[in-house]
Amino acid sequence: MKSQDTKKNLISRLRRIEGQVKGLQRMLEEDKYCVDILVQIAAVRAAINKVGTMIVENHMRNCLEKAAEEGRTEEMIEELTTVLSKFIK
């Protein structure tokens, strides 16, 4: 992570997601309407995907740039390709 602001933003987002997941647990315990639970699950998925996308972007902007300066571009592209295939599953 290059920027402290970026790191704080990501941690804040993850804490919100944690709250959403705890909310889902409560909804199940309270036998809430299935459709409402599914909507909340979709919101958690979207939020976690956003965090992942932000981390990928940060990685590309910082780590790929550094790798290019060090002549390790191909190695970093392979690493990024591998991690992206896992991320988008």
PDB file with one MODEL, atoms N, CA, C and O in Angstrom:
MODEL        1
ATOM      1  N   MET A   1       0.854  -1.177   0.000  1.00  0.00           N
ATOM      2  CA  MET A   1       0.000   0.000   0.000  1.00  0.00           C
ATOM      3  C   MET A   1       0.896   1.234   0.000  1.00  0.00           C
ATOM      4  O   MET A   1       1.784   1.369   0.841  1.00  0.00           O
ATOM      5  N   LYS A   2       0.663   2.092  -0.910  1.00  0.00           N
ATOM      6  CA  LYS A   2       1.492   3.283  -0.993  1.00  0.00           C
ATOM      7  C   LYS A   2       0.935   4.409  -0.136  1.00  0.00           C
ATOM      8  O   LYS A   2       1.694   5.070   0.573  1.00  0.00           O
ATOM      9  N   SER A   3      -0.324   4.636  -0.182  1.00  0.00           N
ATOM     10  CA  SER A   3      -0.927   5.781   0.483  1.00  0.00           C
ATOM     11  C   SER A   3      -1.617   5.373   1.783  1.00  0.00           C
ATOM     12  O   SER A   3      -2.372   4.401   1.817  1.00  0.00           O
ATOM     13  N   GLN A   4      -1.350   6.120   2.842  1.00  0.00           N
ATOM     14  CA  GLN A   4      -2.029   5.876   4.117  1.00  0.00           C
ATOM     15  C   GLN A   4      -3.527   6.130   3.975  1.00  0.00           C
ATOM     16  O   GLN A   4      -4.335   5.441   4.597  1.00  0.00           O
ATOM     17  N   ASP A   5      -3.901   7.115   3.161  1.00  0.00           N
ATOM     18  CA  ASP A   5      -5.321   7.395   2.942  1.00  0.00           C
ATOM     19  C   ASP A   5      -6.015   6.206   2.287  1.00  0.00           C
ATOM     20  O   ASP A   5      -7.134   5.851   2.658  1.00  0.00           O
ATOM     21  N   THR A   6      -5.352   5.596   1.318  1.00  0.00           N
ATOM     22  CA  THR A   6      -5.908   4.424   0.650  1.00  0.00           C
ATOM     23  C   THR A   6      -6.078   3.283   1.641  1.00  0.00           C
ATOM     24  O   THR A   6      -7.109   2.610   1.658  1.00  0.00           O
ATOM     25  N   LYS A   7      -5.063   3.072   2.461  1.00  0.00           N
ATOM     26  CA  LYS A   7      -5.117   2.008   3.466  1.00  0.00           C
ATOM     27  C   LYS A   7      -6.263   2.244   4.448  1.00  0.00           C
ATOM     28  O   LYS A   7      -7.014   1.320   4.761  1.00  0.00           O
ATOM     29  N   LYS A   8      -6.399   3.471   4.932  1.00  0.00           N
ATOM     30  CA  LYS A   8      -7.483   3.801   5.860  1.00  0.00           C
ATOM     31  C   LYS A   8      -8.849   3.593   5.207  1.00  0.00           C
ATOM     32  O   LYS A   8      -9.777   3.088   5.840  1.00  0.00           O
ATOM     33  N   ASN A   9      -8.963   3.982   3.947  1.00  0.00           N
ATOM     34  CA  ASN A   9     -10.209   3.812   3.204  1.00  0.00           C
ATOM     35  C   ASN A   9     -10.566   2.329   3.095  1.00  0.00           C
ATOM     36  O   ASN A   9     -11.718   1.949   3.310  1.00  0.00           O
ATOM     37  N   LEU A  10      -9.585   1.495   2.763  1.00  0.00           N
ATOM     38  CA  LEU A  10      -9.836   0.063   2.627  1.00  0.00           C
ATOM     39  C   LEU A  10     -10.233  -0.562   3.965  1.00  0.00           C
ATOM     40  O   LEU A  10     -11.154  -1.376   4.022  1.00  0.00           O
ATOM     41  N   ILE A  11      -9.546  -0.185   5.030  1.00  0.00           N
ATOM     42  CA  ILE A  11      -9.879  -0.712   6.356  1.00  0.00           C
ATOM     43  C   ILE A  11     -11.288  -0.288   6.749  1.00  0.00           C
ATOM     44  O   ILE A  11     -12.048  -1.083   7.302  1.00  0.00           O
ATOM     45  N   SER A  12     -11.632   0.943   6.468  1.00  0.00           N
ATOM     46  CA  SER A  12     -12.978   1.435   6.770  1.00  0.00           C
ATOM     47  C   SER A  12     -14.033   0.642   6.001  1.00  0.00           C
ATOM     48  O   SER A  12     -15.064   0.267   6.559  1.00  0.00           O
ATOM     49  N   ARG A  13     -13.773   0.391   4.730  1.00  0.00           N
ATOM     50  CA  ARG A  13     -14.702  -0.395   3.915  1.00  0.00           C
ATOM     51  C   ARG A  13     -14.849  -1.811   4.465  1.00  0.00           C
ATOM     52  O   ARG A  13     -15.957  -2.345   4.524  1.00  0.00           O
ATOM     53  N   LEU A  14     -13.738  -2.416   4.864  1.00  0.00           N
ATOM     54  CA  LEU A  14     -13.796  -3.776   5.406  1.00  0.00           C
ATOM     55  C   LEU A  14     -14.560  -3.824   6.725  1.00  0.00           C
ATOM     56  O   LEU A  14     -15.257  -4.801   7.003  1.00  0.00           O
ATOM     57  N   ARG A  15     -14.436  -2.789   7.530  1.00  0.00           N
ATOM     58  CA  ARG A  15     -15.207  -2.744   8.776  1.00  0.00           C
ATOM     59  C   ARG A  15     -16.705  -2.630   8.494  1.00  0.00           C
ATOM     60  O   ARG A  15     -17.526  -3.233   9.185  1.00  0.00           O
ATOM     61  N   ARG A  16     -17.049  -1.846   7.464  1.00  0.00           N
ATOM     62  CA  ARG A  16     -18.461  -1.756   7.075  1.00  0.00           C
ATOM     63  C   ARG A  16     -18.982  -3.103   6.591  1.00  0.00           C
ATOM     64  O   ARG A  16     -20.101  -3.505   6.910  1.00  0.00           O
ATOM     65  N   ILE A  17     -18.154  -3.788   5.819  1.00  0.00           N
ATOM     66  CA  ILE A  17     -18.534  -5.117   5.328  1.00  0.00           C
ATOM     67  C   ILE A  17     -18.719  -6.070   6.507  1.00  0.00           C
ATOM     68  O   ILE A  17     -19.663  -6.861   6.529  1.00  0.00           O
ATOM     69  N   GLU A  18     -17.834  -5.995   7.466  1.00  0.00           N
ATOM     70  CA  GLU A  18     -17.968  -6.822   8.664  1.00  0.00           C
ATOM     71  C   GLU A  18     -19.319  -6.560   9.337  1.00  0.00           C
ATOM     72  O   GLU A  18     -19.995  -7.493   9.770  1.00  0.00           O
ATOM     73  N   GLY A  19     -19.701  -5.298   9.421  1.00  0.00           N
ATOM     74  CA  GLY A  19     -21.000  -4.943   9.990  1.00  0.00           C
ATOM     75  C   GLY A  19     -22.148  -5.504   9.167  1.00  0.00           C
ATOM     76  O   GLY A  19     -23.147  -5.970   9.715  1.00  0.00           O
ATOM     77  N   GLN A  20     -22.001  -5.457   7.850  1.00  0.00           N
ATOM     78  CA  GLN A  20     -23.037  -6.010   6.978  1.00  0.00           C
ATOM     79  C   GLN A  20     -23.187  -7.517   7.198  1.00  0.00           C
ATOM     80  O   GLN A  20     -24.305  -8.032   7.233  1.00  0.00           O
ATOM     81  N   VAL A  21     -22.069  -8.220   7.346  1.00  0.00           N
ATOM     82  CA  VAL A  21     -22.113  -9.664   7.547  1.00  0.00           C
ATOM     83  C   VAL A  21     -22.761  -9.983   8.894  1.00  0.00           C
ATOM     84  O   VAL A  21     -23.560 -10.914   8.998  1.00  0.00           O
ATOM     85  N   LYS A  22     -22.419  -9.215   9.912  1.00  0.00           N
ATOM     86  CA  LYS A  22     -23.064  -9.410  11.214  1.00  0.00           C
ATOM     87  C   LYS A  22     -24.567  -9.145  11.109  1.00  0.00           C
ATOM     88  O   LYS A  22     -25.369  -9.822  11.752  1.00  0.00           O
ATOM     89  N   GLY A  23     -24.938  -8.163  10.301  1.00  0.00           N
ATOM     90  CA  GLY A  23     -26.346  -7.885  10.058  1.00  0.00           C
ATOM     91  C   GLY A  23     -27.043  -9.062   9.387  1.00  0.00           C
ATOM     92  O   GLY A  23     -28.189  -9.383   9.703  1.00  0.00           O
ATOM     93  N   LEU A  24     -26.338  -9.699   8.459  1.00  0.00           N
ATOM     94  CA  LEU A  24     -26.888 -10.899   7.811  1.00  0.00           C
ATOM     95  C   LEU A  24     -27.124 -12.016   8.824  1.00  0.00           C
ATOM     96  O   LEU A  24     -28.145 -12.703   8.779  1.00  0.00           O
ATOM     97  N   GLN A  25     -26.185 -12.186   9.725  1.00  0.00           N
ATOM     98  CA  GLN A  25     -26.354 -13.209  10.762  1.00  0.00           C
ATOM     99  C   GLN A  25     -27.597 -12.918  11.600  1.00  0.00           C
ATOM    100  O   GLN A  25     -28.378 -13.821  11.902  1.00  0.00           O
ATOM    101  N   ARG A  26     -27.769 -11.664  11.968  1.00  0.00           N
ATOM    102  CA  ARG A  26     -28.963 -11.269  12.739  1.00  0.00           C
ATOM    103  C   ARG A  26     -30.234 -11.534  11.951  1.00  0.00           C
ATOM    104  O   ARG A  26     -31.217 -12.045  12.488  1.00  0.00           O
ATOM    105  N   MET A  27     -30.204 -11.185  10.682  1.00  0.00           N
ATOM    106  CA  MET A  27     -31.382 -11.400   9.849  1.00  0.00           C
ATOM    107  C   MET A  27     -31.770 -12.875   9.822  1.00  0.00           C
ATOM    108  O   MET A  27     -32.951 -13.214   9.893  1.00  0.00           O
ATOM    109  N   LEU A  28     -30.771 -13.748   9.718  1.00  0.00           N
ATOM    110  CA  LEU A  28     -31.059 -15.184   9.721  1.00  0.00           C
ATOM    111  C   LEU A  28     -31.598 -15.632  11.070  1.00  0.00           C
ATOM    112  O   LEU A  28     -32.560 -16.396  11.146  1.00  0.00           O
ATOM    113  N   GLU A  29     -30.968 -15.150  12.133  1.00  0.00           N
ATOM    114  CA  GLU A  29     -31.425 -15.514  13.474  1.00  0.00           C
ATOM    115  C   GLU A  29     -32.864 -15.065  13.722  1.00  0.00           C
ATOM    116  O   GLU A  29     -33.622 -15.733  14.426  1.00  0.00           O
ATOM    117  N   GLU A  30     -33.224 -13.938  13.142  1.00  0.00           N
ATOM    118  CA  GLU A  30     -34.561 -13.369  13.333  1.00  0.00           C
ATOM    119  C   GLU A  30     -35.548 -13.830  12.270  1.00  0.00           C
ATOM    120  O   GLU A  30     -36.667 -13.322  12.196  1.00  0.00           O
ATOM    121  N   ASP A  31     -35.143 -14.783  11.455  1.00  0.00           N
ATOM    122  CA  ASP A  31     -36.002 -15.335  10.398  1.00  0.00           C
ATOM    123  C   ASP A  31     -36.586 -14.258   9.487  1.00  0.00           C
ATOM    124  O   ASP A  31     -37.779 -14.265   9.185  1.00  0.00           O
ATOM    125  N   LYS A  32     -35.737 -13.340   9.057  1.00  0.00           N
ATOM    126  CA  LYS A  32     -36.180 -12.287   8.142  1.00  0.00           C
ATOM    127  C   LYS A  32     -36.512 -12.882   6.781  1.00  0.00           C
ATOM    128  O   LYS A  32     -36.135 -14.010   6.464  1.00  0.00           O
ATOM    129  N   TYR A  33     -37.209 -12.111   6.005  1.00  0.00           N
ATOM    130  CA  TYR A  33     -37.659 -12.508   4.668  1.00  0.00           C
ATOM    131  C   TYR A  33     -36.450 -12.852   3.787  1.00  0.00           C
ATOM    132  O   TYR A  33     -35.490 -12.085   3.716  1.00  0.00           O
ATOM    133  N   CYS A  34     -36.504 -14.004   3.122  1.00  0.00           N
ATOM    134  CA  CYS A  34     -35.387 -14.495   2.314  1.00  0.00           C
ATOM    135  C   CYS A  34     -34.922 -13.489   1.263  1.00  0.00           C
ATOM    136  O   CYS A  34     -33.722 -13.324   1.045  1.00  0.00           O
ATOM    137  N   VAL A  35     -35.853 -12.832   0.627  1.00  0.00           N
ATOM    138  CA  VAL A  35     -35.497 -11.861  -0.412  1.00  0.00           C
ATOM    139  C   VAL A  35     -34.657 -10.732   0.182  1.00  0.00           C
ATOM    140  O   VAL A  35     -33.692 -10.285  -0.436  1.00  0.00           O
ATOM    141  N   ASP A  36     -35.020 -10.273   1.375  1.00  0.00           N
ATOM    142  CA  ASP A  36     -34.240  -9.222   2.026  1.00  0.00           C
ATOM    143  C   ASP A  36     -32.823  -9.694   2.346  1.00  0.00           C
ATOM    144  O   ASP A  36     -31.861  -8.939   2.210  1.00  0.00           O
ATOM    145  N   ILE A  37     -32.710 -10.934   2.767  1.00  0.00           N
ATOM    146  CA  ILE A  37     -31.393 -11.503   3.059  1.00  0.00           C
ATOM    147  C   ILE A  37     -30.562 -11.581   1.783  1.00  0.00           C
ATOM    148  O   ILE A  37     -29.381 -11.233   1.781  1.00  0.00           O
ATOM    149  N   LEU A  38     -31.178 -12.035   0.707  1.00  0.00           N
ATOM    150  CA  LEU A  38     -30.463 -12.139  -0.567  1.00  0.00           C
ATOM    151  C   LEU A  38     -29.998 -10.774  -1.078  1.00  0.00           C
ATOM    152  O   LEU A  38     -28.910 -10.653  -1.641  1.00  0.00           O
ATOM    153  N   VAL A  39     -30.816  -9.767  -0.881  1.00  0.00           N
ATOM    154  CA  VAL A  39     -30.426  -8.407  -1.284  1.00  0.00           C
ATOM    155  C   VAL A  39     -29.199  -7.960  -0.492  1.00  0.00           C
ATOM    156  O   VAL A  39     -28.286  -7.343  -1.041  1.00  0.00           O
ATOM    157  N   GLN A  40     -29.188  -8.274   0.793  1.00  0.00           N
ATOM    158  CA  GLN A  40     -28.041  -7.905   1.623  1.00  0.00           C
ATOM    159  C   GLN A  40     -26.791  -8.694   1.238  1.00  0.00           C
ATOM    160  O   GLN A  40     -25.682  -8.160   1.276  1.00  0.00           O
ATOM    161  N   ILE A  41     -26.965  -9.955   0.871  1.00  0.00           N
ATOM    162  CA  ILE A  41     -25.823 -10.749   0.398  1.00  0.00           C
ATOM    163  C   ILE A  41     -25.238 -10.118  -0.864  1.00  0.00           C
ATOM    164  O   ILE A  41     -24.019 -10.041  -1.017  1.00  0.00           O
ATOM    165  N   ALA A  42     -26.103  -9.672  -1.757  1.00  0.00           N
ATOM    166  CA  ALA A  42     -25.631  -9.011  -2.981  1.00  0.00           C
ATOM    167  C   ALA A  42     -24.863  -7.738  -2.641  1.00  0.00           C
ATOM    168  O   ALA A  42     -23.863  -7.425  -3.288  1.00  0.00           O
ATOM    169  N   ALA A  43     -25.320  -7.012  -1.642  1.00  0.00           N
ATOM    170  CA  ALA A  43     -24.629  -5.783  -1.226  1.00  0.00           C
ATOM    171  C   ALA A  43     -23.246  -6.101  -0.658  1.00  0.00           C
ATOM    172  O   ALA A  43     -22.285  -5.378  -0.922  1.00  0.00           O
ATOM    173  N   VAL A  44     -23.143  -7.180   0.121  1.00  0.00           N
ATOM    174  CA  VAL A  44     -21.847  -7.578   0.671  1.00  0.00           C
ATOM    175  C   VAL A  44     -20.902  -7.994  -0.457  1.00  0.00           C
ATOM    176  O   VAL A  44     -19.729  -7.620  -0.460  1.00  0.00           O
ATOM    177  N   ARG A  45     -21.415  -8.762  -1.407  1.00  0.00           N
ATOM    178  CA  ARG A  45     -20.587  -9.158  -2.553  1.00  0.00           C
ATOM    179  C   ARG A  45     -20.063  -7.938  -3.306  1.00  0.00           C
ATOM    180  O   ARG A  45     -18.881  -7.867  -3.643  1.00  0.00           O
ATOM    181  N   ALA A  46     -20.941  -6.990  -3.564  1.00  0.00           N
ATOM    182  CA  ALA A  46     -20.531  -5.785  -4.291  1.00  0.00           C
ATOM    183  C   ALA A  46     -19.469  -5.021  -3.508  1.00  0.00           C
ATOM    184  O   ALA A  46     -18.500  -4.527  -4.084  1.00  0.00           O
ATOM    185  N   ALA A  47     -19.652  -4.928  -2.202  1.00  0.00           N
ATOM    186  CA  ALA A  47     -18.699  -4.192  -1.370  1.00  0.00           C
ATOM    187  C   ALA A  47     -17.338  -4.879  -1.349  1.00  0.00           C
ATOM    188  O   ALA A  47     -16.311  -4.209  -1.454  1.00  0.00           O
ATOM    189  N   ILE A  48     -17.314  -6.183  -1.218  1.00  0.00           N
ATOM    190  CA  ILE A  48     -16.044  -6.906  -1.177  1.00  0.00           C
ATOM    191  C   ILE A  48     -15.362  -6.871  -2.545  1.00  0.00           C
ATOM    192  O   ILE A  48     -14.135  -6.804  -2.629  1.00  0.00           O
ATOM    193  N   ASN A  49     -16.160  -6.916  -3.617  1.00  0.00           N
ATOM    194  CA  ASN A  49     -15.580  -6.783  -4.963  1.00  0.00           C
ATOM    195  C   ASN A  49     -14.947  -5.413  -5.152  1.00  0.00           C
ATOM    196  O   ASN A  49     -13.904  -5.295  -5.795  1.00  0.00           O
ATOM    197  N   LYS A  50     -15.565  -4.385  -4.601  1.00  0.00           N
ATOM    198  CA  LYS A  50     -15.010  -3.036  -4.698  1.00  0.00           C
ATOM    199  C   LYS A  50     -13.667  -2.956  -3.976  1.00  0.00           C
ATOM    200  O   LYS A  50     -12.721  -2.361  -4.492  1.00  0.00           O
ATOM    201  N   VAL A  51     -13.578  -3.547  -2.797  1.00  0.00           N
ATOM    202  CA  VAL A  51     -12.309  -3.567  -2.060  1.00  0.00           C
ATOM    203  C   VAL A  51     -11.244  -4.284  -2.889  1.00  0.00           C
ATOM    204  O   VAL A  51     -10.124  -3.792  -3.023  1.00  0.00           O
ATOM    205  N   GLY A  52     -11.586  -5.427  -3.435  1.00  0.00           N
ATOM    206  CA  GLY A  52     -10.639  -6.160  -4.267  1.00  0.00           C
ATOM    207  C   GLY A  52     -10.194  -5.359  -5.476  1.00  0.00           C
ATOM    208  O   GLY A  52      -9.014  -5.350  -5.824  1.00  0.00           O
ATOM    209  N   THR A  53     -11.128  -4.695  -6.107  1.00  0.00           N
ATOM    210  CA  THR A  53     -10.802  -3.873  -7.279  1.00  0.00           C
ATOM    211  C   THR A  53      -9.863  -2.730  -6.895  1.00  0.00           C
ATOM    212  O   THR A  53      -8.934  -2.409  -7.636  1.00  0.00           O
ATOM    213  N   MET A  54     -10.103  -2.129  -5.761  1.00  0.00           N
ATOM    214  CA  MET A  54      -9.236  -1.041  -5.299  1.00  0.00           C
ATOM    215  C   MET A  54      -7.821  -1.548  -5.030  1.00  0.00           C
ATOM    216  O   MET A  54      -6.845  -0.860  -5.331  1.00  0.00           O
ATOM    217  N   ILE A  55      -7.708  -2.742  -4.469  1.00  0.00           N
ATOM    218  CA  ILE A  55      -6.389  -3.314  -4.194  1.00  0.00           C
ATOM    219  C   ILE A  55      -5.674  -3.667  -5.494  1.00  0.00           C
ATOM    220  O   ILE A  55      -4.472  -3.433  -5.625  1.00  0.00           O
ATOM    221  N   VAL A  56      -6.401  -4.225  -6.448  1.00  0.00           N
ATOM    222  CA  VAL A  56      -5.808  -4.531  -7.755  1.00  0.00           C
ATOM    223  C   VAL A  56      -5.312  -3.240  -8.413  1.00  0.00           C
ATOM    224  O   VAL A  56      -4.203  -3.194  -8.945  1.00  0.00           O
ATOM    225  N   GLU A  57      -6.133  -2.204  -8.370  1.00  0.00           N
ATOM    226  CA  GLU A  57      -5.726  -0.926  -8.968  1.00  0.00           C
ATOM    227  C   GLU A  57      -4.472  -0.376  -8.290  1.00  0.00           C
ATOM    228  O   GLU A  57      -3.548   0.086  -8.959  1.00  0.00           O
ATOM    229  N   ASN A  58      -4.450  -0.429  -6.981  1.00  0.00           N
ATOM    230  CA  ASN A  58      -3.277   0.047  -6.238  1.00  0.00           C
ATOM    231  C   ASN A  58      -2.040  -0.763  -6.629  1.00  0.00           C
ATOM    232  O   ASN A  58      -0.958  -0.209  -6.821  1.00  0.00           O
ATOM    233  N   HIS A  59      -2.214  -2.063  -6.742  1.00  0.00           N
ATOM    234  CA  HIS A  59      -1.107  -2.940  -7.125  1.00  0.00           C
ATOM    235  C   HIS A  59      -0.585  -2.577  -8.511  1.00  0.00           C
ATOM    236  O   HIS A  59       0.625  -2.490  -8.723  1.00  0.00           O
ATOM    237  N   MET A  60      -1.489  -2.368  -9.438  1.00  0.00           N
ATOM    238  CA  MET A  60      -1.070  -2.026 -10.802  1.00  0.00           C
ATOM    239  C   MET A  60      -0.348  -0.684 -10.830  1.00  0.00           C
ATOM    240  O   MET A  60       0.669  -0.537 -11.508  1.00  0.00           O
ATOM    241  N   ARG A  61      -0.862   0.274 -10.107  1.00  0.00           N
ATOM    242  CA  ARG A  61      -0.260   1.607 -10.133  1.00  0.00           C
ATOM    243  C   ARG A  61       1.108   1.649  -9.447  1.00  0.00           C
ATOM    244  O   ARG A  61       1.992   2.394  -9.868  1.00  0.00           O
ATOM    245  N   ASN A  62       1.277   0.860  -8.406  1.00  0.00           N
ATOM    246  CA  ASN A  62       2.515   0.944  -7.634  1.00  0.00           C
ATOM    247  C   ASN A  62       3.489  -0.190  -7.929  1.00  0.00           C
ATOM    248  O   ASN A  62       4.635   0.058  -8.304  1.00  0.00           O
ATOM    249  N   CYS A  63       3.049  -1.413  -7.766  1.00  0.00           N
ATOM    250  CA  CYS A  63       3.947  -2.559  -7.913  1.00  0.00           C
ATOM    251  C   CYS A  63       4.362  -2.794  -9.361  1.00  0.00           C
ATOM    252  O   CYS A  63       5.524  -3.092  -9.635  1.00  0.00           O
ATOM    253  N   LEU A  64       3.420  -2.661 -10.284  1.00  0.00           N
ATOM    254  CA  LEU A  64       3.776  -2.853 -11.697  1.00  0.00           C
ATOM    255  C   LEU A  64       4.753  -1.780 -12.163  1.00  0.00           C
ATOM    256  O   LEU A  64       5.682  -2.057 -12.922  1.00  0.00           O
ATOM    257  N   GLU A  65       4.535  -0.572 -11.706  1.00  0.00           N
ATOM    258  CA  GLU A  65       5.449   0.523 -12.081  1.00  0.00           C
ATOM    259  C   GLU A  65       6.855   0.231 -11.574  1.00  0.00           C
ATOM    260  O   GLU A  65       7.832   0.396 -12.305  1.00  0.00           O
ATOM    261  N   LYS A  66       6.953  -0.201 -10.333  1.00  0.00           N
ATOM    262  CA  LYS A  66       8.256  -0.524  -9.745  1.00  0.00           C
ATOM    263  C   LYS A  66       8.894  -1.701 -10.472  1.00  0.00           C
ATOM    264  O   LYS A  66      10.093  -1.681 -10.753  1.00  0.00           O
ATOM    265  N   ALA A  67       8.103  -2.724 -10.778  1.00  0.00           N
ATOM    266  CA  ALA A  67       8.627  -3.893 -11.496  1.00  0.00           C
ATOM    267  C   ALA A  67       9.159  -3.498 -12.866  1.00  0.00           C
ATOM    268  O   ALA A  67      10.194  -4.000 -13.304  1.00  0.00           O
ATOM    269  N   ALA A  68       8.453  -2.600 -13.539  1.00  0.00           N
ATOM    270  CA  ALA A  68       8.905  -2.136 -14.857  1.00  0.00           C
ATOM    271  C   ALA A  68      10.243  -1.423 -14.734  1.00  0.00           C
ATOM    272  O   ALA A  68      11.133  -1.613 -15.564  1.00  0.00           O
ATOM    273  N   GLU A  69      10.384  -0.605 -13.703  1.00  0.00           N
ATOM    274  CA  GLU A  69      11.649   0.105 -13.483  1.00  0.00           C
ATOM    275  C   GLU A  69      12.791  -0.866 -13.218  1.00  0.00           C
ATOM    276  O   GLU A  69      13.942  -0.588 -13.556  1.00  0.00           O
ATOM    277  N   GLU A  70      12.468  -2.009 -12.611  1.00  0.00           N
ATOM    278  CA  GLU A  70      13.476  -3.011 -12.269  1.00  0.00           C
ATOM    279  C   GLU A  70      13.644  -4.060 -13.361  1.00  0.00           C
ATOM    280  O   GLU A  70      14.437  -4.988 -13.204  1.00  0.00           O
ATOM    281  N   GLY A  71      12.911  -3.928 -14.463  1.00  0.00           N
ATOM    282  CA  GLY A  71      13.023  -4.879 -15.565  1.00  0.00           C
ATOM    283  C   GLY A  71      12.330  -6.211 -15.295  1.00  0.00           C
ATOM    284  O   GLY A  71      12.689  -7.226 -15.892  1.00  0.00           O
ATOM    285  N   ARG A  72      11.353  -6.218 -14.412  1.00  0.00           N
ATOM    286  CA  ARG A  72      10.628  -7.445 -14.068  1.00  0.00           C
ATOM    287  C   ARG A  72       9.184  -7.401 -14.567  1.00  0.00           C
ATOM    288  O   ARG A  72       8.295  -7.976 -13.939  1.00  0.00           O
ATOM    289  N   THR A  73       8.952  -6.740 -15.663  1.00  0.00           N
ATOM    290  CA  THR A  73       7.598  -6.544 -16.174  1.00  0.00           C
ATOM    291  C   THR A  73       6.903  -7.863 -16.471  1.00  0.00           C
ATOM    292  O   THR A  73       5.765  -8.072 -16.051  1.00  0.00           O
ATOM    293  N   GLU A  74       7.570  -8.749 -17.185  1.00  0.00           N
ATOM    294  CA  GLU A  74       6.953 -10.023 -17.568  1.00  0.00           C
ATOM    295  C   GLU A  74       6.583 -10.841 -16.336  1.00  0.00           C
ATOM    296  O   GLU A  74       5.499 -11.422 -16.283  1.00  0.00           O
ATOM    297  N   GLU A  75       7.461 -10.890 -15.357  1.00  0.00           N
ATOM    298  CA  GLU A  75       7.196 -11.623 -14.112  1.00  0.00           C
ATOM    299  C   GLU A  75       5.960 -11.054 -13.404  1.00  0.00           C
ATOM    300  O   GLU A  75       5.122 -11.807 -12.909  1.00  0.00           O
ATOM    301  N   MET A  76       5.857  -9.745 -13.360  1.00  0.00           N
ATOM    302  CA  MET A  76       4.745  -9.101 -12.672  1.00  0.00           C
ATOM    303  C   MET A  76       3.441  -9.293 -13.449  1.00  0.00           C
ATOM    304  O   MET A  76       2.381  -9.438 -12.840  1.00  0.00           O
ATOM    305  N   ILE A  77       3.500  -9.296 -14.758  1.00  0.00           N
ATOM    306  CA  ILE A  77       2.305  -9.540 -15.566  1.00  0.00           C
ATOM    307  C   ILE A  77       1.797 -10.960 -15.316  1.00  0.00           C
ATOM    308  O   ILE A  77       0.591 -11.173 -15.193  1.00  0.00           O
ATOM    309  N   GLU A  78       2.698 -11.920 -15.240  1.00  0.00           N
ATOM    310  CA  GLU A  78       2.307 -13.304 -14.950  1.00  0.00           C
ATOM    311  C   GLU A  78       1.644 -13.395 -13.575  1.00  0.00           C
ATOM    312  O   GLU A  78       0.613 -14.049 -13.417  1.00  0.00           O
ATOM    313  N   GLU A  79       2.242 -12.735 -12.586  1.00  0.00           N
ATOM    314  CA  GLU A  79       1.675 -12.741 -11.240  1.00  0.00           C
ATOM    315  C   GLU A  79       0.289 -12.117 -11.233  1.00  0.00           C
ATOM    316  O   GLU A  79      -0.638 -12.659 -10.631  1.00  0.00           O
ATOM    317  N   LEU A  80       0.147 -10.988 -11.894  1.00  0.00           N
ATOM    318  CA  LEU A  80      -1.133 -10.292 -11.952  1.00  0.00           C
ATOM    319  C   LEU A  80      -2.187 -11.128 -12.680  1.00  0.00           C
ATOM    320  O   LEU A  80      -3.342 -11.175 -12.255  1.00  0.00           O
ATOM    321  N   THR A  81      -1.804 -11.774 -13.753  1.00  0.00           N
ATOM    322  CA  THR A  81      -2.725 -12.635 -14.487  1.00  0.00           C
ATOM    323  C   THR A  81      -3.230 -13.778 -13.601  1.00  0.00           C
ATOM    324  O   THR A  81      -4.420 -14.092 -13.606  1.00  0.00           O
ATOM    325  N   THR A  82      -2.339 -14.386 -12.857  1.00  0.00           N
ATOM    326  CA  THR A  82      -2.699 -15.483 -11.959  1.00  0.00           C
ATOM    327  C   THR A  82      -3.666 -15.000 -10.882  1.00  0.00           C
ATOM    328  O   THR A  82      -4.695 -15.628 -10.631  1.00  0.00           O
ATOM    329  N   VAL A  83      -3.329 -13.892 -10.256  1.00  0.00           N
ATOM    330  CA  VAL A  83      -4.178 -13.402  -9.156  1.00  0.00           C
ATOM    331  C   VAL A  83      -5.530 -12.914  -9.679  1.00  0.00           C
ATOM    332  O   VAL A  83      -6.545 -13.101  -9.009  1.00  0.00           O
ATOM    333  N   LEU A  84      -5.565 -12.299 -10.849  1.00  0.00           N
ATOM    334  CA  LEU A  84      -6.848 -11.847 -11.413  1.00  0.00           C
ATOM    335  C   LEU A  84      -7.754 -13.027 -11.748  1.00  0.00           C
ATOM    336  O   LEU A  84      -8.969 -12.943 -11.570  1.00  0.00           O
ATOM    337  N   SER A  85      -7.179 -14.119 -12.231  1.00  0.00           N
ATOM    338  CA  SER A  85      -8.022 -15.287 -12.539  1.00  0.00           C
ATOM    339  C   SER A  85      -8.644 -15.845 -11.265  1.00  0.00           C
ATOM    340  O   SER A  85      -9.764 -16.355 -11.304  1.00  0.00           O
ATOM    341  N   LYS A  86      -7.940 -15.760 -10.136  1.00  0.00           N
ATOM    342  CA  LYS A  86      -8.501 -16.200  -8.863  1.00  0.00           C
ATOM    343  C   LYS A  86      -9.532 -15.189  -8.351  1.00  0.00           C
ATOM    344  O   LYS A  86     -10.565 -15.577  -7.804  1.00  0.00           O
ATOM    345  N   PHE A  87      -9.256 -13.914  -8.527  1.00  0.00           N
ATOM    346  CA  PHE A  87     -10.117 -12.850  -8.028  1.00  0.00           C
ATOM    347  C   PHE A  87     -11.476 -12.843  -8.700  1.00  0.00           C
ATOM    348  O   PHE A  87     -12.489 -12.587  -8.048  1.00  0.00           O
ATOM    349  N   ILE A  88     -11.513 -13.123 -10.000  1.00  0.00           N
ATOM    350  CA  ILE A  88     -12.791 -12.989 -10.720  1.00  0.00           C
ATOM    351  C   ILE A  88     -13.660 -14.247 -10.675  1.00  0.00           C
ATOM    352  O   ILE A  88     -14.755 -14.253 -11.237  1.00  0.00           O
ATOM    353  N   LYS A  89     -13.193 -15.304 -10.021  1.00  0.00           N
ATOM    354  CA  LYS A  89     -14.006 -16.530  -9.921  1.00  0.00           C
ATOM    355  C   LYS A  89     -15.238 -16.316  -9.106  1.00  0.00           C
ATOM    356  O   LYS A  89     -16.027 -17.243  -8.924  1.00  0.00           O
TER     357      LYS A  89
ENDMDL
END
